[in-house]
Structure formats: structure tokens, C-alpha cells
Amino acid sequence: MTSDEKYMKVALSEALKAQHIGEVPIGAIVVKNNKIIARAHNLRETLQDPTAHAEYLAIQKAAKIVGSWRLEECTLYVTLEPCVMCAGAIVMGRIPRLVYGASDPKGGCSGSLMDLTQEPRFNHRAEVESNVLSDECGALLRLFFQNLRKNKKISQTDDNTNT
């Protein structure tokens, strides 16, 4: 197992925490000098905050721990390709390396839909390693949404039989 896979497994454990509280199962960690300095999982529903994405929260925690908004010696691991907001935070936080699991063709901004992490007009770019444990990361998300749709159908069926 590579070190990227080892750290992605930790991010997956964060994603499971999100799933257990009814959040979309996305997890993230920040690593500096081979040490995990921050962890987070999605809390958008819990906090009713559109910015409470796993990677955004992990970046905020890491900045507090490092004592600087510049996270120049850090690697961010996240189970799903970052969105526009989180890719922007990676660039603005000067994070030199991003490692993600599953690609997000509908909203990913680190190579799929667009690539803010490599935009030459910015003064910072991040090295990106994609598809690390992508099968595990993707399966967790697919199962979550399948169950959500299934439960919604059951709820709608129950509502229809009670009228």
C-alpha cells in the first residue's frame, strides 16, 4: 500500500463519519511532514452551511494549526474531486499537492469539469494525483445516493397509501 492509499483510507474513515450522521460521505485530511494535522467530513446538512465541505473544513483546521493561511508544505487528501469553491481554497491556501479519490464529472474542478488547480493565470498551481482508491470512494458515494433514492421512494409510497 502506498502512502497516498494509506492516507486516503483515513479520508475514507472521515467520509464514513459523515455518512453515519446523514451527510454526503465525503472526507478529507491534511498531511504535513508525514503527519495528519487536520481531518474533516461534510457537515453541510448538519450546519446548514453551503461552505461546510470536508476539504474546506480540513483546510480551515490546518491553517489554524499551522498558524498561517499558507499551507505550503501540506497535502490535501479528499475522497471526491473538489468543487469550484474547494479547488479555489486549495489555490488560495497555496497547497502544493492534492490527492483525490473519485472524479466528479458534474462538479469537479480539479480536472473533470474544469481545472482551477492548474489554471496558468493564477500565481499558484497544485500537483494533482487523482483516482487514488477511486473504486472505494466512488462506491461509498453511489451506495449512499442509491439508499437515499430508495428511502425517498419508500417515503413517497407510504405518503400515497395514507391519503
C-alpha positions in Angstrom: 0.0 0.0 0.0 1.4 3.4 -1.0 1.4 6.3 1.4 -1.3 8.0 -0.7 -3.5 5.0 -0.3 -2.8 4.9 3.4 -3.9 8.5 3.8 -6.9 8.1 1.5 -8.1 5.3 3.8 -8.1 7.8 6.7 -10.1 10.2 4.5 -12.5 7.4 3.8 -12.9 6.9 7.6 -13.9 10.6 7.8 -16.4 10.0 4.9 -18.0 7.2 6.9 -18.4 9.6 9.9 -20.4 11.9 7.5 -22.5 9.0 6.3 -23.4 8.0 9.9 -24.9 11.4 10.5 -26.8 11.6 7.2 -24.3 13.7 5.4 -23.0 13.0 1.9 -20.0 10.7 2.7 -17.0 12.8 1.8 -13.9 13.0 4.0 -10.7 15.0 3.9 -7.4 15.2 5.7 -4.4 17.5 5.5 -0.9 16.0 5.9 2.2 17.9 6.7 5.7 16.2 7.1 4.0 12.8 7.1 1.7 13.7 9.9 -2.1 14.2 9.8 -2.7 17.7 11.1 -6.4 18.1 10.2 -9.4 15.9 9.4 -12.9 16.7 8.5 -16.1 15.4 6.8 -19.0 17.0 5.2 -21.3 19.0 7.5 -23.4 20.9 5.1 -26.7 19.5 6.3 -25.8 19.5 10.0 -24.6 23.1 9.9 -26.9 24.3 7.1 -23.9 25.9 5.7 -23.1 25.7 1.9 -19.4 26.0 2.6 -19.1 23.1 5.1 -17.5 20.8 2.6 -15.0 18.3 4.0 -11.9 19.7 2.3 -12.9 23.3 3.1 -13.3 22.5 6.8 -10.0 20.5 6.8 -8.2 23.4 5.2 -9.5 25.8 7.8 -8.4 23.5 10.6 -5.0 23.0 9.1 -4.5 26.8 8.8 -5.2 27.3 12.5 -2.8 24.5 13.4 0.0 25.8 11.2 -0.8 29.4 12.2 -0.8 30.6 8.6 -3.1 30.7 5.7 -0.2 29.5 3.6 -0.3 25.7 3.7 2.8 25.4 1.5 4.2 22.1 2.9 0.9 20.2 3.0 -1.0 17.6 1.0 -4.8 17.5 1.0 -6.4 14.1 0.6 -10.2 14.1 -0.2 -12.4 11.2 -1.3 -14.2 13.2 -4.0 -12.7 15.6 -6.6 -13.0 19.2 -5.2 -15.7 21.6 -6.4 -15.0 25.1 -7.6 -15.1 26.5 -4.0 -12.7 23.9 -2.6 -10.4 24.0 -5.6 -10.2 27.8 -5.1 -9.4 27.3 -1.5 -6.6 24.9 -2.4 -5.1 27.5 -4.8 -5.6 30.4 -2.4 -4.2 28.4 0.5 -1.1 27.6 -1.6 -1.5 23.8 -1.0 1.1 22.3 -3.2 -0.4 18.8 -3.6 -4.0 17.5 -3.9 -4.8 13.8 -3.8 -8.4 12.7 -4.5 -10.3 9.5 -4.9 -13.4 9.6 -7.1 -13.7 12.0 -10.0 -16.8 14.3 -10.2 -17.7 14.9 -13.9 -20.6 17.1 -13.0 -18.9 19.4 -10.5 -15.2 18.5 -10.2 -12.9 21.5 -10.7 -9.5 19.7 -10.4 -9.5 18.1 -13.8 -13.0 16.9 -14.7 -15.4 19.8 -15.4 -12.6 22.3 -15.3 -9.2 22.6 -13.6 -8.7 25.5 -11.3 -5.7 23.8 -9.7 -3.8 24.1 -13.0 -5.1 27.5 -14.2 -2.0 29.2 -15.5 -3.4 32.7 -14.8 -3.3 32.0 -11.0 0.0 32.5 -9.2 -0.2 29.1 -7.6 -0.9 25.6 -9.0 -1.2 22.3 -7.2 0.1 19.0 -8.2 -2.9 16.7 -8.6 -3.0 12.9 -8.1 -6.4 11.6 -9.0 -8.2 8.2 -8.7 -6.5 7.0 -5.5 -8.8 4.3 -4.2 -11.4 5.6 -6.6 -13.4 2.4 -6.6 -13.8 2.5 -2.8 -14.5 6.3 -2.7 -17.0 6.1 -5.6 -18.8 3.0 -4.2 -19.4 4.7 -0.9 -21.0 7.7 -2.7 -23.0 5.5 -5.1 -24.4 3.4 -2.3 -25.3 6.5 -0.2 -27.3 8.0 -3.1 -28.9 4.7 -4.0 -30.1 4.3 -0.4 -31.3 7.9 -0.4 -33.4 7.4 -3.6 -34.7 4.1 -2.2 -35.8 5.7 1.1 -37.3 8.6 -0.8 -39.4 6.2 -2.9 -40.5 4.3 0.2 -41.5 7.5 1.9 -43.4 8.6 -1.2 -45.2 5.2 -1.3 -46.1 5.5 2.3 -47.4 9.0 1.8 -49.6 7.8 -1.1 -51.1 4.9 0.8 -52.1 7.2 3.7 -54.1 9.6 1.6 
